[in-house]
Amino acid sequence: MDEVKKLLEGFADRAADGLPSADIEADVARGRRALRRIKRRRRVTGVLCAAAVSAAVLAIGDQVKWWNNGSSQVATGDSDTTVAATASETAKPTPMLAEGSEAISTYADSMVELVANRQPWNTIGCSLAPKGWTPETPIAADRVVLSGPTVRTADVATKVVLQAAPQARSLTAVRVTGSGGKTFHIGTLNGRLTGQVKLTDRWLLVELPAGNADWNDQTLQRFMASCTVK
């Protein structure tokens, strides 16, 4: 064991004697040069990275402009979700009602608007009337005929007919509903959508234009509910 230790110490002494003397100033100079090279590389890398980021931002901005194609962004309520909406899809304004007028009937499947009616029709009076429809004159005591705003014809089947009678008529495919203490019967009479309701001791019958899909049960019932018979 002692011999091995001596051999190792000898090798170590010879290796140390073979090394050149240390040049501290040269080492410091080389270290400074290396540090300057590292700093220059870092500055160049930083400039290149900034340029790359700017180019990416510009490219993304151009892509967004191309994708939108002039459309606006509408928030959906979710913080991370937006929906593109073109200017043609802007919401339609809500129609304004005149002061003192009754609300207009608005149903998704009906194009008929019920508006306030200030004109009594002889013994039949309705506070609502289909917009644009006017009574034909002379107005009979128990019968009112309303003509449409566009089609003018003598065919009564294209008109709205209101009639007061002591007895109810027989309707087919009848739907019966109650509202406001009144019972409404809506069905078909001679191929026309028809409704009737008893007002005091008389019945009011309302016949709608044949084949007219602009009316529905709800609009007809609301129209009848606004009527009275003297």
C-alpha contacts under 8 A as a table, 3 or more apart, distances in Angstrom:
res1	aa1	res2	aa2	distance
1	M	4	V	5.27
1	M	5	K	6.41
2	D	5	K	5.11
2	D	6	K	6.28
3	E	6	K	5.13
3	E	7	L	6.29
4	V	7	L	5.17
4	V	8	L	6.33
5	K	8	L	5.24
5	K	9	E	6.32
6	K	9	E	5.18
6	K	10	G	6.21
7	L	10	G	5.13
7	L	11	F	6.32
8	L	11	F	5.19
8	L	12	A	6.26
9	E	12	A	5.06
9	E	13	D	6.26
10	G	13	D	5.20
10	G	14	R	6.30
11	F	14	R	5.25
11	F	15	A	6.19
12	A	15	A	5.20
12	A	16	A	6.23
13	D	16	A	5.21
13	D	17	D	6.17
14	R	17	D	5.08
14	R	18	G	6.32
15	A	18	G	5.23
15	A	19	L	6.75
16	A	19	L	5.53
23	D	26	A	5.51
23	D	27	D	6.38
24	I	27	D	5.10
24	I	28	V	6.23
25	E	28	V	5.12
25	E	29	A	6.19
26	A	29	A	5.09
26	A	30	R	6.13
27	D	30	R	5.14
27	D	31	G	6.14
28	V	31	G	5.04
28	V	32	R	6.22
29	A	32	R	5.15
29	A	33	R	6.25
30	R	33	R	5.17
30	R	34	A	6.19
31	G	34	A	5.09
31	G	35	L	6.14
32	R	35	L	5.00
32	R	36	R	6.22
33	R	36	R	5.16
33	R	37	R	6.30
34	A	37	R	5.13
34	A	38	I	6.29
35	L	38	I	5.10
35	L	39	K	6.27
36	R	39	K	5.11
36	R	40	R	6.20
37	R	40	R	5.18
37	R	41	R	6.25
38	I	41	R	5.19
38	I	42	R	6.25
39	K	42	R	5.07
39	K	43	R	6.26
40	R	43	R	5.17
40	R	44	V	6.24
41	R	44	V	5.19
41	R	45	T	6.04
42	R	45	T	5.03
42	R	46	G	6.07
43	R	46	G	5.13
43	R	47	V	6.33
44	V	47	V	5.25
44	V	48	L	6.27
45	T	48	L	5.13
45	T	49	C	6.12
46	G	49	C	5.11
46	G	50	A	6.22
47	V	50	A	5.21
47	V	51	A	6.26
48	L	51	A	5.14
48	L	52	A	6.18
49	C	52	A	5.05
49	C	53	V	6.22
50	A	53	V	5.16
50	A	54	S	6.22
51	A	54	S	5.16
51	A	55	A	6.18
52	A	55	A	5.16
52	A	56	A	6.22
53	V	56	A	5.08
53	V	57	V	6.25
54	S	57	V	5.16
54	S	58	L	6.26
55	A	58	L	5.19
55	A	59	A	6.13
56	A	59	A	5.07
56	A	60	I	6.14
57	V	60	I	5.18
57	V	61	G	6.12
58	L	61	G	5.07
58	L	62	D	6.23
59	A	62	D	5.20
59	A	63	Q	6.21
60	I	63	Q	5.01
60	I	64	V	6.17
61	G	64	V	5.15
61	G	65	K	6.29
62	D	65	K	5.13
62	D	66	W	6.21
63	Q	66	W	5.06
63	Q	67	W	6.06
64	V	67	W	5.01
64	V	68	N	6.08
65	K	68	N	5.33
65	K	69	N	6.03
65	K	70	G	7.25
66	W	69	N	5.21
68	N	71	S	5.09
68	N	72	S	7.27
68	N	84	A	7.32
70	G	86	T	7.81
71	S	84	A	6.36
71	S	85	A	6.04
71	S	86	T	4.85
71	S	87	A	6.84
72	S	84	A	5.92
72	S	85	A	5.72
72	S	86	T	6.29
72	S	87	A	7.52
73	Q	82	T	6.26
73	Q	83	V	5.92
73	Q	84	A	4.85
73	Q	85	A	6.20
74	V	82	T	5.84
74	V	83	V	5.47
74	V	84	A	6.19
74	V	85	A	6.46
75	A	78	D	7.31
75	A	81	T	7.05
75	A	82	T	5.02
75	A	83	V	6.61
76	T	81	T	6.46
76	T	82	T	5.77
76	T	83	V	6.76
77	G	81	T	7.66
78	D	81	T	5.32
78	D	82	T	7.68
85	A	89	E	6.28
85	A	90	T	7.79
86	T	89	E	5.48
86	T	90	T	7.39
87	A	90	T	5.70
97	L	101	S	6.52
97	L	102	E	7.79
97	L	103	A	7.14
97	L	104	I	7.95
98	A	101	S	5.52
101	S	115	V	7.48
101	S	116	A	5.45
102	E	115	V	6.60
102	E	116	A	5.48
102	E	128	L	7.71
103	A	114	L	7.92
103	A	115	V	7.05
103	A	116	A	7.88
104	I	113	E	5.90
104	I	114	L	5.17
104	I	115	V	5.42
105	S	112	V	7.59
105	S	113	E	5.41
105	S	114	L	5.25
105	S	115	V	7.66
105	S	219	T	6.73
106	T	110	S	7.18
106	T	111	M	7.94
106	T	112	V	7.95
106	T	113	E	6.74
107	Y	110	S	5.21
107	Y	111	M	7.62
107	Y	219	T	7.88
109	D	214	D	7.58
109	D	216	N	7.60
110	S	213	A	7.67
110	S	214	D	5.03
110	S	215	W	5.61
110	S	216	N	6.40
110	S	219	T	7.82
111	M	214	D	5.11
111	M	215	W	7.14
112	V	130	P	6.37
112	V	131	K	7.13
112	V	214	D	5.79
112	V	215	W	6.16
112	V	219	T	7.72
113	E	130	P	5.59
113	E	131	K	5.47
114	L	128	L	5.79
114	L	129	A	5.24
114	L	130	P	4.53
114	L	131	K	5.75
114	L	219	T	7.87
114	L	223	F	7.30
115	V	128	L	5.39
115	V	129	A	5.58
115	V	130	P	6.30
115	V	131	K	5.84
116	A	127	S	5.86
116	A	128	L	4.72
116	A	129	A	6.43
117	N	120	P	7.97
117	N	126	C	6.74
117	N	127	S	4.94
117	N	128	L	4.92
117	N	129	A	5.62
118	R	127	S	6.62
119	Q	125	G	7.68
120	P	123	T	7.71
120	P	124	I	6.80
120	P	125	G	4.78
120	P	126	C	6.95
121	W	124	I	5.15
121	W	125	G	5.35
121	W	126	C	7.85
121	W	135	P	7.93
121	W	139	I	6.87
121	W	144	V	6.90
122	N	125	G	7.08
122	N	139	I	6.75
122	N	140	A	7.13
122	N	141	A	5.67
122	N	142	D	7.58
123	T	141	A	5.69
123	T	142	D	6.21
123	T	229	V	5.80
123	T	230	K	5.11
124	I	141	A	7.79
124	I	142	D	6.78
124	I	143	R	7.72
124	I	144	V	7.69
124	I	164	A	7.54
124	I	227	C	7.05
124	I	228	T	5.93
124	I	229	V	4.80
124	I	230	K	6.58
125	G	227	C	5.46
125	G	228	T	5.29
125	G	229	V	6.49
126	C	129	A	6.83
126	C	223	F	7.66
126	C	224	M	7.76
126	C	226	S	5.21
126	C	227	C	3.90
126	C	228	T	6.25
127	S	226	S	5.30
127	S	227	C	6.42
128	L	223	F	6.17
128	L	226	S	5.94
128	L	227	C	7.69
129	A	133	W	7.40
129	A	223	F	6.87
130	P	133	W	5.69
132	G	148	G	6.59
132	G	149	P	4.99
133	W	146	L	5.73
133	W	147	S	5.39
133	W	148	G	4.73
133	W	149	P	5.54
134	T	146	L	5.15
134	T	147	S	5.51
134	T	148	G	6.98
134	T	149	P	7.67
135	P	139	I	7.34
135	P	144	V	6.55
135	P	145	V	5.55
135	P	146	L	4.36
135	P	147	S	6.34
136	E	139	I	6.48
136	E	144	V	7.38
136	E	145	V	5.72
136	E	146	L	6.07
136	E	147	S	6.77
139	I	143	R	6.98
139	I	144	V	5.97
139	I	145	V	7.80
140	A	143	R	5.19
140	A	144	V	6.49
142	D	163	Q	5.63
142	D	164	A	5.16
142	D	165	A	7.53
143	R	161	V	7.24
143	R	162	L	5.64
143	R	163	Q	4.44
143	R	164	A	6.56
144	V	161	V	5.83
144	V	162	L	5.07
144	V	163	Q	6.47
145	V	159	K	6.68
145	V	160	V	5.80
145	V	161	V	4.63
145	V	162	L	6.44
146	L	159	K	5.79
146	L	160	V	5.02
146	L	161	V	6.34
147	S	151	V	7.69
147	S	152	R	6.93
147	S	158	T	7.85
147	S	159	K	5.31
147	S	160	V	6.80
148	G	151	V	5.85
148	G	152	R	7.02
148	G	159	K	6.61
149	P	152	R	7.84
153	T	156	V	7.89
153	T	158	T	7.77
155	D	158	T	5.94
155	D	159	K	7.58
156	V	159	K	5.31
156	V	160	V	7.91
156	V	161	V	7.93
157	A	160	V	7.97
157	A	208	L	7.94
157	A	209	P	5.48
157	A	210	A	5.63
158	T	208	L	7.80
158	T	209	P	4.44
158	T	210	A	5.99
159	K	208	L	6.50
159	K	209	P	4.94
160	V	206	V	7.08
160	V	207	E	5.69
160	V	208	L	4.75
160	V	209	P	5.76
161	V	205	L	7.96
161	V	206	V	5.68
161	V	207	E	5.10
161	V	208	L	6.68
162	L	204	L	6.97
162	L	205	L	5.69
162	L	206	V	4.57
162	L	207	E	6.55
163	Q	204	L	5.78
163	Q	205	L	5.17
163	Q	206	V	6.55
164	A	202	R	6.64
164	A	203	W	5.63
164	A	204	L	4.64
164	A	205	L	6.30
164	A	229	V	7.06
165	A	168	A	7.17
165	A	202	R	5.82
165	A	203	W	5.28
165	A	204	L	6.54
165	A	205	L	7.69
166	P	201	D	7.10
166	P	202	R	4.78
166	P	203	W	5.87
167	Q	202	R	7.02
167	Q	203	W	6.25
168	A	196	Q	7.47
168	A	203	W	6.00
168	A	205	L	7.84
169	R	205	L	7.92
170	S	189	L	7.65
171	L	174	V	6.14
171	L	186	I	7.68
171	L	187	G	5.46
171	L	188	T	5.42
171	L	189	L	5.47
171	L	194	T	7.73
172	T	187	G	5.46
172	T	188	T	5.12
172	T	189	L	6.68
173	A	187	G	5.16
173	A	188	T	6.41
174	V	185	H	6.26
174	V	186	I	5.40
174	V	187	G	4.23
174	V	188	T	7.25
175	R	185	H	5.80
175	R	186	I	5.17
175	R	187	G	6.18
176	V	183	T	6.91
176	V	184	F	5.62
176	V	185	H	4.71
176	V	186	I	6.45
177	T	183	T	5.83
177	T	184	F	5.27
177	T	185	H	6.79
178	G	181	G	6.72
178	G	182	K	5.57
178	G	183	T	4.43
178	G	184	F	5.99
179	S	182	K	5.41
179	S	183	T	6.62
179	S	184	F	7.86
182	K	197	V	7.12
182	K	198	K	7.34
182	K	199	L	7.96
182	K	225	A	7.90
183	T	197	V	6.09
183	T	198	K	7.22
184	F	195	G	6.97
184	F	196	Q	6.05
184	F	197	V	4.96
184	F	198	K	7.91
184	F	221	Q	6.84
185	H	195	G	5.51
185	H	196	Q	5.32
185	H	197	V	6.35
186	I	193	L	7.44
186	I	194	T	5.77
186	I	195	G	4.19
186	I	196	Q	6.54
186	I	217	D	7.03
186	I	221	Q	7.94
187	G	193	L	5.96
187	G	194	T	5.47
187	G	195	G	6.28
188	T	191	G	5.81
188	T	192	R	5.35
188	T	193	L	4.76
188	T	194	T	5.32
188	T	195	G	8.00
189	L	192	R	5.28
189	L	193	L	6.59
189	L	194	T	6.01
189	L	207	E	7.72
191	G	210	A	6.61
192	R	207	E	6.54
192	R	208	L	6.06
192	R	209	P	6.43
192	R	210	A	4.80
192	R	211	G	7.01
193	L	207	E	6.29
193	L	208	L	5.53
193	L	209	P	7.52
193	L	210	A	7.21
194	T	205	L	7.27
194	T	206	V	5.63
194	T	207	E	4.50
194	T	208	L	6.00
195	G	205	L	5.93
195	G	206	V	5.28
195	G	207	E	6.68
195	G	220	L	7.03
195	G	221	Q	7.33
195	G	224	M	7.79
196	Q	203	W	6.67
196	Q	204	L	5.38
196	Q	205	L	4.39
196	Q	206	V	6.12
196	Q	224	M	7.62
197	V	203	W	5.69
197	V	204	L	5.47
197	V	205	L	6.90
197	V	224	M	7.26
198	K	201	D	6.91
198	K	202	R	5.74
198	K	203	W	4.29
198	K	204	L	6.23
199	L	202	R	5.44
199	L	203	W	5.82
199	L	204	L	6.92
199	L	228	T	6.72
199	L	229	V	6.65
202	R	229	V	7.40
204	L	224	M	7.91
204	L	229	V	7.44
206	V	224	M	7.52
208	L	212	N	7.57
208	L	215	W	7.96
209	P	212	N	5.52
212	N	215	W	6.77
213	A	216	N	7.40
215	W	219	T	6.35
215	W	220	L	6.84
216	N	219	T	5.50
216	N	220	L	6.24
217	D	220	L	5.18
217	D	221	Q	6.05
218	Q	221	Q	5.19
218	Q	222	R	6.18
219	T	222	R	5.16
219	T	223	F	6.15
220	L	223	F	5.08
220	L	224	M	6.26
221	Q	224	M	5.15
221	Q	225	A	6.05
222	R	225	A	5.04
222	R	226	S	6.54
223	F	226	S	5.51
223	F	227	C	7.03
224	M	227	C	5.34
